[in-house]
Every structure is written in structure tokens, then in C-alpha cells.
Amino acid sequence: MSDFNLNEVIINAQKGNKECLGQLINYYDGYIKKFIKLFNLTAVQEEEVYNSAIIGLMTALDNFNVSRGLKLNTYATGFIKKEIVEFIKKELLPSNFKIFDEKANKEITFMSLDAEIDMDNSSIPMLVKNTVGIEDSVEDKIFIDELLSPFAEKEWIKDIYFNGSTVKQIAEEKKVSKSFIYRKKREIFDYIRKEVAVNDYAILN
């Protein structure tokens, strides 16, 4: 978006400017479509779920504060994923749908699909690097460091999601079990969600 300031467009879209909202949707169109492809849907299903992803982006926009220094797409990812998963569960899967996870040796029902669908670690840095306008910034890295500061394992998470390391590699390097790392990931992400929500509420009010 070389012709205008992205933060100004975000602020104007938050104020109800439909033209700016349209520009934002066009700007993040590539990111959203790449994100949708991570769910392994058919071409028709991808088109059907696209509007739900846009709703996720708009919901994030309503709660976003540019003064935090975080990029909108980074903040919006959780909102977009939630809307996509809800659409898949309600519109694309039958109520009795089950899949068998051979690795976990258990059946997964559609009700727990949102907990099971996750981006492959190697897809995340590629998704970020290949999408225009969402490269890492110094502000993002500082923000992430601040959020992860209470956790001794923060470097593990950064290695997994920003350096492309796998859980298996980290487990072998640190001599811990993979299940321990998965537990720490869940603990850290739950903390981040709560922290971001609390801080944004404090700023907006």
C-alpha cells in the first residue's frame, strides 16, 4: 500500500469508512486466502468459507488498536480461524462426523475440530514471508518478547513459530518430551490471548 498510510486506513475503516474497509479487505485478501488453504478444503469450500474469514477480520478490526504496534493480520489470525472453524463445523461437516487420528489413537468429533485444526509449524513463517505487507517488524518482535517474558520456555516457542523448528527438534535438543512442549504451548497461548484482550480493553477504555 504505497499510496497511503496503512494505519490511517485502519483507523478510518474503524470509523465506518466503507471505502477504507474495502481497501483493507483487498490488502489482506492474499493473506486470508493463504490461511484458508491450510484447512485443506475443496475450491468450492474455500469460496464458501471466505466470507466467514472476512467476518473474522472485521471482528478483529473492531477490537484492534494501532497504538500497540502489532500488525492487524497478526492480531486478526485467531479471529479469522475461529470464524472458519465455526463455518466448517456448522456448514461443511455432518453432525455425526468423526475422523480417526492414528497418531493420537483416538476419534475426533467435529465438536473438537477447532482444537485439532492447527497450522503446521513450517507453514507459518512461509505464510508470513510470502504475503505482501506482513513482514516481521522490530515492534512486533519487541511486543512478542514482552508477552513471552514470564515464561522460561519463550525461546522454544519463538524457534517453533519464527525459525521453523519442529516440536520434535526442540524436544530432542532440550531433552524433554513432546507432550511437555505441547502443554507449554497451550499454556503460553492461553496467556497471550488473555493478555492481549486485557491490554486492548485498557487502552480503548
N, C-alpha and C positions, 0 to 999 in steps of 0.2 A: 504493500500500500504506500507507494512512494508519493502519491498526490496529496495525501492528507495524514494527519496525526491519528494513529490508531486509538490512543486513549481518548481523544476528543470524540471520535466516532462512537466509542463505547459509552461515554457519558451522555452524548446526545441520544443514542438509542435507548438508554435507560430513562430518558426524559420523555420518551414516546415518539421520537422522530422515526417515522416508518422508512424513510429513505436510508438513514444510517443503519437501521436494523437490517434492511435488505443487503446493504454493503457488508455488514458483519457476517451474515449468513453466507454470502458469496465468498468472503475471505476464508472462512473456516470450512467451506464445502469439501475441500480436499482432505482435510484432517478427519472430518466426520465420515467420509466415505471409506477412508483407510481404516478407521476404527471399526466400522460396521463389518468390513471384510474379515476381521478377527473372529467373528462369530460363525464363519463357515456356512452362510446361508446361500440359497439359490439367488440368481439375479433378480427374479421377481420378488422374492422375500426381502432382498436388500432395498428395493424400491419401496416396498410396503413399510419397512421399519424406519426409513429415512425421516419421515415426518416426526416420528417419536424421538429420534435423535435431536432434531431441531427443537422440539419442546424442551428437551434436557438442556440444550444450550441456552434457550431463553430463560429457563428457570434459574440457571446459574447466573445469567446476566442480571437478573433482578436482585440477586444477593451479593454480587461482585462489587469490590471496592478497589479502584485503580491505585489508590494510595498505598496499598500493601506491597506493590512492586511485583506481584505474581502475575504471570500471563493468564489471560482469560481461558485459553484452551486447557491449561494445566488445572485450573480451578474447576472447569466445567466437566472434566472427564468422568468423575463419579456421577454427576447428574445425568450425563448422556448415557452412561452404561446402565443406570437404574431404569431409565425410560425404555431402552432397548430390551432389557431383560423382561420388564413387565409386559411389553408388547408380545415378545416371543411366548411367554407363559400363557397369556390370555388369548392370543390370536393364532399362533402357529402350532402350538402343541395341544394334543388331546388331553382331557383331564386325567386320563389314566396312563399318560406317557411315562415310561421308565427306560432308563438306559443302565447297562451294567458296566461299572468301572472295574476293569480287570486288575489294575494296579492296586486299587483300594479294596478289591474283592467285595464289592457291595453294589446294590442297586441304588440309583439316584433318581428320585422322583422329580417331576417338574417343579414342585414346591421348593426344592433346594437348589434349583438350577442357578439362581443368582449367586449362590455361594461357590458353585463349582466352575462357572464360566470365568476364566481369567486370561489375561494376555500372557502369552509365552514371554519369558524374560527377554529373549533375544529380539522379540518384535518391538519392544518399547523404544530402545534407542533408535532403531531403524525407522519406526513410525515418526519419531521426533525429527530425525535428520532429514527425512525425505519430504516433509511437509513445510511449505513456504511460511515464513513468518513466525516459527515457533522454536527457533534455535535457543539453546541454553543461554541465559544471561547471568552476569555476576550477581544481580539482585536475586534471581531465582535460587542460586547456589547458597547465598547467604541466608535466605529465608528458610531453605531446607535444612541447613546446618543448625539454625536456631530451633527449628521444630524438633529435630532429632537429638538435640543436645542432652536431654535427660537419659538417653539410652547408650550403654556401653557398646551395644552392637550396631550403632548407627553406620559404621563403615561397611558392615556386611550388606546392609540394605542399599547403600549408595553403589556398592560394587555390583549388586544384582541388577538394579534398575537403571544405572547410568553407565556402567562399564561393561555390561554384557556378561558378567559372571553368572554361572548357574548355581542353584542351591547345592547341588552335589559337589561342585568345586569348592564352595565356601565350607561345606561340612568337612570335606577331607582336609582342607588347609587348616581349619581351626580345631579339627579333631572333636567335632560334636555331631550329634545325629541330625539328619534332615528334618525330622519331626520337631526338634527343638527350634530350628531356624524358622520353620513354618509357624510355630507358635509365636515366636518373637515378631515375625512379620505381621501377624494378625494383631498382636498387642500394640505394635507401633502404629499401624494404620488406623486402628480404633482411636488411639490417642490423637493422631493428626487430624482426623475428621472432627473430633470434639474441639480441638484447639483452634482450628480454622474457623469453625462455626462460632465459637465464643468470641474470638478476636474480631471477626467481621461484625458481629452483633454490637460489640462495644464501640466500634468505630462509627457504625451507622446510627447509633443512638446516643 
